[in-house]
Amino acid sequence: MVSHLIYFIVGSIILAVISLVLGIGKDISFLGYNWFVWAIVIWGFMFLTHVFNVLIKNRFMGKEWENRQLEKLKTLQEKRILELEKVAEVEVTKHLDAEKKNLETEEEL
């Protein structure tokens, strides 16, 4: 995250130099502010969103939380697989019984 802060600071300086020193886009302004100010503000907002996600959100939804959720999902999936195996076993048994009856009926004929 420190590297992202460094990128933000260096990038902001480069945007200011491009506009103020080199004069690129010096005539472009929104609400009385140069374009590079808006670019820096938007980039700063995205950086703060990233900081929030890393420092706040991940504390509550970190690796431990993720592992607990995965274990819950695995347990549910295992239960469902067992249920499906039981249903499949009943269906196969029914099918085999029907086949057996058909063979017996054919033998009687």
N, C-alpha and C positions, 0 to 999 in steps of 0.2 A: 504494500500500500504506500510505503514511503517513495517507492519508485514512481508510482502514479502521481504523487504530489510533485515530485521533481519534474516529471513530464509536463504537468500542468503549468508550473512556474516557467519553465523554459519555453514551452509553447506559447504562453501568454506574452512573454517578452518578444518572441519571434513575430507574433502577430502585430504587436505594437510597432516594432521596427519596420516591418513590411509596410505598414500604413503611414507611420509618421516620418520615417527617414527616407524610405524609397518612394513614398507618395502613391503607392498602388492602392486604388480605391479610396483616395482621400475625399472624393466628392460624394461618396456613398454614406448616408447617415439615416438613422431611424430615430424618430422622436428626439432629435437634437444630439444624439450620440453617434460617434463614428461606428462603422460596421464591426471593427475589431473589438470594441467594448461589448457589443452584444454577443459576439462569438465567445469571448472570455466568460461572460455571465452564463451563457448556456452550458459551456464546458464546465464551469465551476459548479453549476447545479447538478450536472451528471456526476461530477467527482464527489459531491456531498451525498448524493444518492448511493454511490458505491461505498463510501465510508459508513453510511447508515447500514447498508446490507451486511458489510463485513463485521462491524463492531457491535451492532444491536441485534439484528435479525439472526445472525449465525450463532449468537450466544443462546438464544431460545430454541433455535432449530439447527443445532450443530450436529456433529457426528453421532453423539450419544442418542439424540432424539431420532436421527435417521436410522440408526441401528435398531432401536426399539420398534420403530414403524415397520422396518423390514422383517423383524421377527414376528410381529403381529400378522403381517401379510403372508409370511411363510406358513404360519400355523393355520390360517384360514384356507390357504391353498391346499395344504395337506389334508384338512378335513374334507374339502370339496372333492379331492382326488379319491379319498376313501369312499365317499358317497357314490361317486361315479363308478368306481370299481364294483360296489355292491349291486348297483343297477345293471351294470354290464353282465355281471355274473348271473343275475336273475334272468336277463334277456337271453343269454346263451343257454341257460338251463331250459327255458321255455322252448327255444328253437330246437335244441337237441331232443326234447321230449316229443315235439311235433314231428320231427324227422323219424324218430323211433316208431311213432304211431303210424306214420305213412308207410314205413317199411313193413310193419306188421300187417297193415291192411292189404298191401300189395301181395304179401306172402299168402294170405288167406284166399286171395282170388286165384 
